[in-house]
Amino acid sequence: MPRFDLIAMDLDSTLLDWNGGRPTISDSCKEALLTAARSGIQLVIATGRILREVVLELETNGLPFGNPVPNFVIALEKYCYRVVNGEPQEDEVLASWNRERWAEARYVTEQIFLPNAADWLRTLTEAGLSPLRWVLDTRAGWLSLVYGDVDHARRVEPFLERFAQPFPEVVLNRNAMFVGLVPRNGTKGKALQFLTNYLGIPQDRVMAIGDSLNDLDMLNGEHGFFPVAVANAEPTIKAVVERAGGLLATQPASDGVAEAVWWALNKG
């Protein structure tokens, strides 16, 4: 019997390897995921991207969507879908969760971001940290700032934490050079916790794999998942995974996912 009943993985720079300039999934990763699926492990992709983009990325990399990978998708880091015969589906439980996330996203956008974003952007500009561009996404409930490199995005984090202090409904989030504020309940870790409860899977039988700050609450032990950092993960994430007793893969991106999946299968 495998050690884990469910394996969740980030998409960009985790399942997808961007090192060559275009997103690829290694053959070893495809083989590992298909073997895991045949063994009965539920496979989840947790991403900040929309659902259609997940479908396209898998299909163009030779993994027919949902046949058999993945079983579930967490899109925009919060919306949960089951995949059946290549089609995303919502039963009433999933639909109810997604409606709640949509209501939160709309609330923080209309009540917090819209009234304050101009002042926050002005403060960042005065500090020499004006973003290349910014995105206010009502569906996601995100105020996202885009910088030219990770270092500049990290320098913005203390400002955003200060902006968020009066608003317990939002938290800091960063994925590489994208940094911003998101709904507190709209994170990958909380969505994955919901899915494990929905499926009746104990949290210690869940492996979560990631690389960046927006994967943090899947990987820091907060929800009891077994964490894995791929080799290209940010140093902060590697440190968090190590403290939580997880696995530091020796390979980057999709090869690191393959390494983790084979490790999980062989630990059964």
C-alpha positions in Angstrom: 0.0 0.0 0.0 1.5 3.4 -0.9 2.4 5.7 1.9 0.3 8.5 0.5 -3.3 8.6 -0.8 -2.9 12.0 -2.5 -0.1 14.0 -4.0 -0.6 17.7 -4.8 1.8 19.7 -6.9 2.3 23.3 -8.0 2.3 23.8 -11.7 4.8 26.4 -12.9 8.5 25.7 -12.0 7.3 22.5 -10.2 5.4 20.2 -12.5 6.4 22.5 -15.5 10.1 23.1 -16.1 10.7 26.5 -17.6 14.4 26.2 -17.7 14.6 25.9 -21.5 12.4 28.9 -22.2 9.2 26.9 -22.7 7.3 24.8 -20.2 8.0 21.1 -20.4 7.3 18.0 -18.4 10.0 15.4 -18.4 9.4 11.9 -19.5 10.4 10.6 -16.1 7.8 12.8 -14.5 5.1 11.6 -16.9 6.0 8.0 -16.1 6.0 8.6 -12.4 2.6 10.3 -12.4 1.0 7.6 -14.5 2.4 4.9 -12.2 1.0 6.8 -9.2 -2.4 7.2 -10.8 -2.5 3.4 -11.6 -1.6 2.7 -8.0 -4.7 4.6 -6.9 -3.1 7.8 -5.6 -5.2 10.9 -6.1 -3.2 13.6 -8.1 -3.9 17.3 -7.6 -2.5 20.3 -9.5 -2.6 23.4 -7.3 -1.9 26.5 -9.3 -2.5 30.3 -9.6 -3.5 29.8 -13.2 -7.0 29.4 -14.5 -8.3 26.0 -15.3 -8.1 26.3 -19.1 -4.4 27.0 -18.9 -3.8 23.8 -16.9 -5.6 21.8 -19.6 -3.6 23.4 -22.4 -0.2 22.9 -20.6 -0.8 19.2 -20.0 -2.2 18.5 -23.4 0.7 20.2 -25.2 3.1 18.2 -23.0 1.6 14.9 -24.0 -0.5 14.3 -20.8 -4.2 14.1 -21.8 -6.0 16.1 -19.2 -7.7 13.9 -16.7 -6.8 10.6 -18.5 -5.7 9.8 -15.8 -3.8 13.0 -14.6 -5.0 14.9 -12.6 -7.9 13.8 -10.5 -8.4 17.4 -9.2 -7.3 20.9 -10.0 -7.1 23.8 -7.6 -7.2 26.8 -9.9 -6.4 30.4 -9.0 -5.1 28.9 -5.8 -8.6 28.3 -4.4 -11.3 27.0 -6.7 -11.6 23.2 -6.6 -12.6 20.9 -9.4 -12.8 17.2 -9.9 -11.7 15.9 -13.3 -13.8 13.1 -14.7 -13.1 11.7 -18.2 -11.1 14.8 -19.1 -13.8 17.3 -18.0 -13.8 19.5 -14.8 -16.8 19.0 -12.6 -18.4 20.4 -9.5 -20.8 18.5 -7.2 -22.7 20.6 -4.7 -20.0 20.4 -2.1 -17.3 21.6 -4.5 -19.7 24.3 -5.9 -20.5 25.5 -2.4 -16.8 25.9 -1.6 -16.1 27.7 -4.8 -19.1 30.1 -4.3 -17.6 30.9 -0.8 -14.2 31.7 -2.4 -15.8 33.8 -5.1 -17.7 35.8 -2.4 -14.5 36.4 -0.5 -12.6 37.4 -3.6 -15.3 39.9 -4.5 -15.4 41.3 -1.0 -11.7 42.0 -0.6 -11.5 43.5 -4.1 -14.4 45.9 -3.6 -14.0 46.7 0.1 -10.2 46.6 0.6 -8.2 46.8 -2.6 -10.2 49.3 -4.6 -10.4 51.9 -1.8 -6.7 51.6 -0.9 -4.7 50.5 -4.0 -3.9 54.0 -5.2 -2.4 55.1 -1.9 -0.5 51.8 -1.6 1.0 52.2 -5.1 1.9 55.8 -4.4 3.8 54.7 -1.2 5.7 52.1 -3.2 6.6 54.6 -5.9 7.9 57.0 -3.3 10.0 54.2 -1.9 11.5 53.5 -5.4 9.6 50.2 -5.7 7.1 51.0 -8.4 6.0 47.8 -10.1 6.4 47.2 -13.8 2.6 46.6 -13.8 -0.1 45.8 -11.4 -3.2 43.6 -11.7 -6.5 43.8 -9.8 -8.3 40.5 -10.4 -11.8 40.3 -8.9 -12.3 36.6 -9.7 -9.1 35.7 -8.0 -9.4 38.4 -5.3 -5.8 39.4 -6.0 -3.9 42.7 -6.0 -0.8 41.5 -7.8 2.4 43.6 -8.5 4.8 42.5 -11.1 8.5 43.2 -10.8 11.5 42.5 -13.0 13.2 40.1 -10.6 12.6 38.2 -7.4 14.8 40.5 -5.3 12.6 43.5 -6.0 9.5 41.5 -5.3 11.0 40.4 -1.9 11.8 44.0 -1.0 8.1 44.9 -1.4 6.9 42.2 1.1 7.4 44.3 4.2 5.3 47.1 2.7 2.5 44.8 1.8 2.5 43.2 5.2 2.1 46.7 6.7 -0.7 47.5 4.2 -2.5 44.3 5.2 -2.3 44.8 9.0 -5.7 46.6 9.3 -7.3 43.9 7.2 -7.3 40.4 8.7 -9.2 39.2 5.6 -6.0 39.3 3.4 -2.5 37.9 3.5 0.7 38.4 1.7 1.4 36.1 -1.3 4.3 35.9 -3.7 5.2 33.7 -6.7 8.7 34.6 -7.9 8.5 38.2 -9.2 4.7 38.4 -8.7 3.9 39.7 -5.2 0.6 40.9 -3.7 -2.3 40.4 -1.3 -4.9 37.6 -1.5 -7.9 36.5 0.6 -6.8 34.8 3.8 -8.9 31.7 2.9 -7.9 31.7 -0.7 -4.6 29.9 -0.5 -3.4 26.6 -1.8 -3.0 25.1 1.6 -6.6 25.9 2.7 -8.0 24.6 -0.6 -6.0 21.4 -0.3 -7.1 21.0 3.3 -10.7 21.3 2.1 -10.1 18.6 -0.6 -8.6 16.2 1.9 -11.6 16.6 4.2 -13.9 16.2 1.2 -12.2 13.0 0.2 -11.8 11.7 3.8 -8.1 11.4 3.4 -6.0 11.9 6.6 -3.7 14.9 6.2 -0.6 12.8 7.0 -1.3 10.7 3.9 -1.0 13.8 1.7 2.2 14.8 -0.1 2.5 18.5 -1.3 5.2 19.6 -3.7 6.2 23.2 -4.5 8.8 25.8 -5.1 7.7 29.3 -4.1 6.1 31.4 -1.4 2.6 30.9 -2.7 3.0 27.2 -1.9 4.0 28.0 1.6 0.9 26.9 3.5 1.0 23.6 1.7 4.6 23.0 2.8 5.1 24.5 6.3 3.3 21.8 8.2 0.4 24.0 9.1 -2.1 21.5 7.7 -0.1 18.3 8.4 0.8 17.5 4.8 4.2 15.9 4.0 6.1 18.6 2.2 8.5 18.4 -0.7 10.6 21.2 -2.3 12.0 20.7 -5.8 15.7 21.6 -6.2 14.9 24.9 -7.9 12.7 26.0 -4.9 13.5 29.3 -3.2 15.8 29.1 -0.2 13.0 30.1 2.1 10.8 27.3 0.9 13.7 24.7 1.2 14.3 25.9 4.8 10.6 25.6 5.6 10.4 22.1 4.2 13.5 21.0 6.0 12.1 22.3 9.3 8.8 20.5 8.7 10.7 17.2 8.2 10.0 17.0 4.5 11.9 16.0 1.4 14.4 18.2 -0.5 14.5 16.8 -4.0 17.9 16.8 -5.7 16.4 17.5 -9.1 14.6 20.6 -10.3 11.0 21.1 -11.5 9.4 18.1 -13.1 12.4 15.8 -12.5 12.1 16.7 -8.9 8.4 15.9 -8.9 9.3 12.5 -10.5 11.9 12.0 -7.7 9.4 12.7 -5.0 6.7 10.5 -6.6 9.0 7.6 -7.0 10.2 8.1 -3.4 6.6 8.0 -2.2 5.8 4.9 -4.2 8.9 3.1 -2.9 8.2 4.0 0.7 4.9 2.0 0.5 
